[in-house]
């Protein structure tokens, strides 16, 4: 639980840097049944930043598993 709270605070502070910008879904692909990668771009600043989200959908609600910013 402590790690989950820590990660949530890290992501919140990181994404707060993009306040006022837009997140646009570019594409999605299914890696396996219920396992997707959603490719997005944050736009509105000096350049578009690609962000991929790995999402599992085989449970009671979607679950974010991983985030890759600019391929990292």
C-alpha positions, 0 to 999 in steps of 0.5 A: 500500500505504501508503494502504491501511494508513493507511485500515485504521488509521483505520477500526479506530480509528473503529470501536473507539469502538463497542466493546460495541455491535451492528451490525444489518443493516437492508437491502441493495440491488443497485446493479449486478450484483455491486455492493451497498449494505448498510445497517446500524445500530450500536445499544447506545449512546445512539442508533442510528447508520446506516452504509452499506457499499458492497460489490463481490462480483464478484471472488474475495472481497467487497471493501469500497469505501465507508462512509457514516456517517449519510449522509456 
